């Protein structure tokens, strides 16, 4: 199945179905720089700043969205994660693109081709080789830092394990880069006491702090030291993405000490031990984040590694995660309520993966706002399976109905690719269309200056002010 040969796709007014929407986007949203406060970019690649080898590496090497699309299209795994050549893999992606109509992958593909390579032709088998060659000719002269600057990306926050040395962040900070790169304290590894690799994780943590960890007291000291190190490196955010509901069982430090000792003595931990330990650590970290003035992020609701065959073959990030249906409200309420009651609730952003829980999350976050900061408690942008047009529209609608859209923090990429930043444009267009249609329908006042400023705030200013970025 193919489009007409050399068919061009016009992005000028994509999603903008009214004159007001066009004005809001082209005169206000489009000119705003980007702050991407949650992504999985490699700081090593930014610091070393070497041109990306080819568009296949930039697009397909770690893009689970595309992997899933290609698998759904019946593409052999050799062309997805296997040993096929870069051109062969690219051609198989080009073969898949016409089948992605209706999926955000189609629009993202065309937007990225246009913004980075000035390519208007629709990617498909008949155009694949010419597009591959043209994109590679551009990439051979473009470094990751230049690609970020090209999209006016002022600042990115990477996602970093507590044991990371952050050496590449330091190189970037000491260098001459347009884009500022800050670390995020991603705590997941600290919780996995039941994992077979937790002992080796402790050894790695010991090597970072320079002393042995033999008990819970030493473990918490090591965590404190790493948090302080991250803060010294400019960190302003934490993140948690294990996916299941938050563990909020009552657990004293004394009980957590016993559980940690059981692990160190190589005793079997039962489910209750694991849940209690994770609950203790969850509250402990949250209070530390408040103490440091950080914002805390919680990505909740994913079932990970569903396909054991692919996991065993390719590892944990094989592209086989999906939406979970865990109960969320009670645990989230207990967690936020206890911290708020103790006056130790940090700025908080939650992201849900199941659209059935949109209103649950939006209303829960509204329970704990305070006068210390407008929009302190954020229900975050449409995440992962919900960052497509319908998911973004629903996010905007629910937030407008149940919270304050005007205080939201806009979009983020949640991506490993240096070519993913048109996702901000994708969001901004949808935002302007929603507001523009309401203005033209008489549901909102026809005040372009007011709504233009609101759009600019959502796209950029709110994020800078919320996190205190310079």
N, C-alpha and C positions, 0 to 999 in steps of 0.2 A: 504494500500500500504506500503510495507516494503522492505528494502534492505536485502541482505543475512544476516543470523544470525551471529552476532559478526564480521561483516565486519569492517575492520580497514581503516581509512582514513589517508593517508600519507600527511603531511603538509610540508615536507622538502623543496620541490621546488614548492610549490603552486604559481601560476602565473608567475613563472620564467622559461621562455621558451627558453632561450639562455644561453650559458656558461658565457657570459659577464654579463647578468642580475644576474645570480647566484653569480658571484664574487662580484658584487657591493652590493648585499644584504648581503651575508654571511660574507664578509670581512670588510664591512664598516657599512651599515645601521643597521644590527642586534645588533651590540655591543653598539650603542648609547643609552644613558639614555633617559628618557622621561620628557619633560615639558608639562603639560596639562593646557593650559592657559584659557580654557573655559569648565567648566563642572558644574554639579548640585549635586556634592557629598555633603553629610551631614557633616559639620564640627563637629557637636555634636557626631556623630558616631565615627569620627576619634579621637576626644578628649577623649571620654569615653573608646574607644578602647576595646570593648567587642566582643568576637567571634560572627560571624553571625550565627543565629540559624540553618539555613539549606539553601540548594541551591535554594529552591523555593523562599525564602525571598530575596536572593541575585539576583536572575534572573528575577522573575516574578512580584514582588510586585509593582514596579513602571516602568516597561519597556513597554512603549506604542508600540514599534516596535513589540514585541511578542504578545501583546494584539491584535493588528491589524491582525497579521498573524493567530492567533487562531480564531478570529471572521470570517476571510475569509474562514477558514477551517470548519466553522459551529459548533464550540465548544460552548456549553452552557455558558452563562455569569457567572454562578455559579462557573465554573472552571477557570475563568479569574480574575474577581474582587469580586466574591461572597464568600460564606462561606464554600466551599469545603476544605478538609484537604490539608496540604502542599504536601503530597504524591500524592493525587488525581490531584491536579493542575499540578504537575510535570509530571505525566503520560499523561495528556492531552497535555502538551507541547511536550512531546516525541512522541505522536501520530501525532502531527502537523509537526514535523521536516522533515520527508521524503517528505512532500509536499512543503517545502520551497526551494527546489533545484532551482537555478537561482536567489534566493533572498540572499542578504548578511547575513540574519539571519542564513542560513545554515553554511556558512563559519565561522561566528562569534561564533556560538555554538560550532563547532568542535575545533576552535582555543582556546576558553576559557577552554574547557574541557582538552585540551592538556597542556596548559601553567600553569594552576593552579592545575590540579589534575592528570596530566600525564595519561590521558585517551585517547586512540586512537580509541576505538570503536565508530561507528556511533550511535548517540542517536536515538532510535526508541522504539516502545513498547516492543520488545523482550529484550532490554538492559536497559530499564528505571530503574527498581528496583535496579539492580546491580550498575548502575552509580549513582543513587540517594544515595545509601548507602556509596559508596566509596567517593563521593564528600562531604557528610556530615561528614564522619570520618576525612577528612582533615580540613573542616571548623571549627569543634569544637575546634581545636587547633590553629586556625589562626585568628588574629585580623585584622581589616581594615588596620591598619598601617603596619602590616606584609605583607598583600596582596599587598599594594603599593610598599613596599620595594622589594618584590619578582620580580616585574616587572621593577625595577630600575626607579621608578617614583620619580624624584628629587624634583619636585615642582608642585603643583596644585593651580589653582585659582578658588575658589568657586564662586557661584553667589548669591549675598546677597542684600536684600532690604535695603534702606537707614535707616529704623527704626531698623535694626538688632543690637543687643547689641555687637556682635562679641566676646562674652565671651568665646566661644569655640576656636576661633582663638587664643585668648590670652593663653588659657590653652595649646594649641598645641605649641605655640611659647615658652612657659616657660618649656615645657617638653622635653623629649629626643626622638625625632622622626627623622627617616631617611628622611622623606618627609616634605618639607616646605609647609605650607598651608597659602595662602594669600587671602584676600577678594577681590571681585569685586563689584563695586558700580552699582547695577542694578536699573535703575531709573524709571522703568515702572510705579510703584505706584504713583509717583509724578505727573504724567500727567493726571490721570483719574478723572478730575474734574467733569465730567458728570456722574460718577458712583454713585450709591446709597450709597455705602460704603465709599465715599471719606471723609465724615465728621468724621467717626470713624477712618479713616486713619490719619487725622489731629490730632486727640486726641492722637493717638499712637506716632506720631511724637513729639507732645508737651511733652509727658512723657519722651522722650529720651533727648530732649534739655533742659528741666527744666523750660520752660516759655510758656506762652500762645501765640497763633497765631491768631491775629484778622484781619490782613490785608496782602496784598501782601508783603509789606516790611518785616513783621515778618516771612512770609513764606520763603522768599529768605534768610533771616538770618539763619533760621533753616536749610535750605539746605546747606548753606555755612558751618555751624558748623558741619553737618554730613559729608560733604566732607573732612573737616579738620580732623575729627575723623578717618575716613577711611584711610586717608593718614598716620596718626600716627600709624595705625595698619599695615602699609606696603602695602596698596593698590596702584596699579600702573595702573589699568584698570577700565574703566566704560563699561556699556553695556546697550543697548536699544533693546527690542524685542517685541514691541507691534504688529508689523507685517505689518501694512498698510503702504502706502507711507509716507515719512516724511512730516509733516505739515510745510510749509514755507511761510505762509501768512505774510504780513507785519503787525507788531503789536508793538506799542511803549509800554514802561513801564507804561505810563499813561493809555493807553487802557487796558492793562493787569490788572492794579489796579482796574479799573471799573468792569471788568469781575469777578475778585476774590471777590469783594464786593458783586456782585449779588449772587454769591454762598453763601457767608456767611449770606446774608439776605434772603436766601432760595427762591430767585427768579428763575424762569425757564431760563435755558441757552439754547439759540438756537444754531444750528449747527455752525453758523459763530462765535459765542462766543467761543465755544469749540475749533475750529480749530485755532483761533487767539491765545488763551491762550497757547495751545500746541506748537504753532510756537514760541511764545515768550520764553517759557521755554526751548525749544530745543536749541535755540541759546544761551540762558543764560548759560545753563549747558555746552555746547560745549566750550564756552570761559573759563569757570572755569576749565575744564579738561586741556585746553592748559596752563592755569596759573599754574596748579599743576604739569605739565610735564607728565600727564597720557596719555595712549592710549585710544581712544574711539572706541567701537565696536557697529555696527548696524546690527541686524538680521532682514531682511526685506523680506516680501512677503508671509507670512502665513495667511490663513483664519482659524481662530480658532473656536473651539466649534461648528462645523457644525451640530452635532447630539444633538438636544436639549433634547431628551429623556434621553440619556446617561449622558448629562451634569447635568440635574436635579437630576439624580439618584446618580452620582458619583462625581460631581464637575467639575471644569474647566479642569482638566487634565485627561480626560477619554480616550484619544487616538483618538480623532475625529477631528484633525486639518488636513489641506491639503494645497496644493500649490495654491496660489492666482495668479491673472493675472492683478494686479494693474499696471498702468503706473508708471515708476520709474525715467526715465532719467531727466526730467525737474526739479523735486523737488530736486533730489540729486545734480544736477548741481548748482541750486540756493543756496542750503545749503553750499556746499563746497566752491563755488566761493565767497560768502559773507565773510566767515570766512578767507579764504586765502587773500582776498583783504584787510581785516583789520589786517592781519598778526597775526591771533589768531586761526589758524587751527592746532589742535593737531594731533599727530600720529593717523591714522584712519584705521580701518579694517571694510570692509563691507562684508556681507554674503547675497547672494540671494538664494531664494528657488525655483524660476522658471528658469529652464535651458534655456528657450527662451531668458532670459536676461543675459546670461553669458557674451557675448561680450559687452553688454551695461555697465555692472558693471566694467569689466576689462578695457575698454577704458576710462571710467569716472575717475577711480582712477588714471590713468596715466596722467591726466590733471594737477594734483596738487602736484607732487613730488617736492622736493627741495634739495639743497645741504646740508642741515642740518643733514640729516640721509639717507643713502641708503635704498630704499624701504620704505620710510615713509608712503606712501599710499598703502595699501594692499587690494587686492581683496582676501578674505579669502578662506579657505579650503571648499571643498564640504560639505554642511550643510544639516543635517536632511534627507530629501528624496533624497539628492544628494550625500550621503556619501557611496554609493555603487560603485562597480568596474567601471561601465560605467560613473557615475557621477564624480569620481575621475580622470579617464582618460580624460574626457572632460575638467575638471578643469585644469589639467596639460597642455593639448593641447592648450586651449585658452590662458592661462597665458604665455605659451611659445611663441605663435604667436603674442600676443599683449602687453606683458609686459616682466618681467624678472623672469622666473622660479627660477633662482639661488638666488633670494632675498626673496623667499616666506618663510612663517613661518610654513610650514609642516602641521601636522594634530592635531586634538583635538578630545576628545571623545564626548562632549556635552551630557554626560550621568549621570545618578544617581547611577549607579552600580559600585561597587568596582571590578567587574570582567570584565569591559569593555576595559581594556587597550590594549589587543591585536588588537584593532582597529588601533593603531599606526603601528603595524606590518603589518596589512592589507594594509594600505596606503604605507608603505615603500616598500613592495613587488611590488606593482603596479608601483610606481615611478621607481624602479630599472628595471622593465621589459620594461617600456617605453624608458628609456635611453639606456638600453642594446640592444634593438632591433634596435634603431637608429644607434648605434655604429656598430653593425654587418651588417647593411644594407649600411654602408659607408656614412650615413648622418651626422655623427659626427666623430671627430678624435678618434682613438683607443688609448686613454690615460687614463688608468685605475686610475692612481694616481690623475689626475685632476678631473675625474668624481666621484671618491671615496670621495674626499674632498667636492665636490659639494653636494653629497648625505648626508654626515655628517652635512653639514651646514643647509640643508633644514630640516633634521630630528631633529636637536637640536641647533646648534650653532647660527643660525640666530635668533631664538626665544630668547635665552639668551641675545644676544646683543641688539636686538630691544627693549625689555622691560627693559633692565638694571638689570636683575635678578642677584643676587649674588650666 
